[in-house]
Amino acid sequence: MVRISRVLLKDAGIAIDKTLSEILVCPLSKQPLRVCEKTKSLVSDTIGVSFPVKDGIPCLVPKDGKILEEASKA
């Protein structure tokens, strides 16, 4: 799953170091994150939370996460 996260980050144009992308997981669920191309954020589908990426740096502080509505999870 971690390898999938790295590929998704690269394909979405979010410049994150290869080593960093291998260890990125949701800080709350500890599950892999996916990239939302529309908002350029990292999404934890497990708990429905989106984390912003600012200047290529993922902001994975739990208080920075935004709870997604059911319609936007898809």
C-alpha positions in Angstrom: 0.0 0.0 0.0 2.8 2.4 0.7 4.2 1.9 -2.8 0.8 2.9 -4.2 0.8 6.1 -2.1 4.2 7.1 -3.5 3.0 6.6 -7.1 -0.2 8.5 -6.5 1.7 11.5 -5.0 4.1 11.6 -8.0 1.3 11.3 -10.6 -0.7 14.1 -9.0 2.2 16.6 -9.3 2.7 17.0 -5.6 6.5 17.2 -5.1 7.3 15.0 -2.1 10.6 13.3 -1.5 10.6 9.6 -2.3 11.7 8.5 1.2 9.0 10.7 2.8 6.3 9.4 0.6 7.2 5.8 1.6 6.3 6.5 5.2 3.4 8.9 4.9 0.3 7.6 6.5 -2.7 9.2 8.2 -1.7 10.5 11.6 -5.0 9.2 13.1 -5.7 5.9 11.4 -2.2 5.0 10.4 -3.5 3.9 7.0 -2.1 5.1 3.6 -3.2 8.4 2.2 -4.4 9.1 -1.4 -4.1 12.3 -3.3 -7.2 14.4 -4.1 -6.3 16.0 -7.5 -9.1 18.5 -7.2 -7.9 20.0 -3.9 -4.2 18.9 -4.0 -4.6 17.4 -0.6 -3.9 14.0 1.0 -7.0 12.1 2.0 -7.5 9.3 4.5 -10.4 7.3 3.1 -10.5 5.2 6.2 -11.7 8.0 8.4 -12.8 10.6 5.8 -10.3 13.3 6.6 -8.4 15.5 4.2 -4.9 17.0 5.0 -3.6 20.0 3.1 -0.3 20.2 1.2 1.3 23.6 1.5 4.3 24.4 -0.7 4.9 20.7 -1.2 4.9 20.0 2.5 2.1 17.7 3.8 0.4 19.2 6.9 -0.4 16.0 8.8 -1.2 17.6 12.2 -4.6 16.2 13.2 -6.0 19.7 13.9 -5.2 20.7 10.3 -7.4 17.8 8.9 -10.8 18.6 7.5 -13.7 16.1 7.8 -15.0 15.3 4.4 -18.7 15.1 3.5 -20.0 11.8 2.2 -20.4 13.1 -1.3 -16.8 14.3 -1.5 -15.2 11.0 -0.4 -15.9 9.4 -3.7 
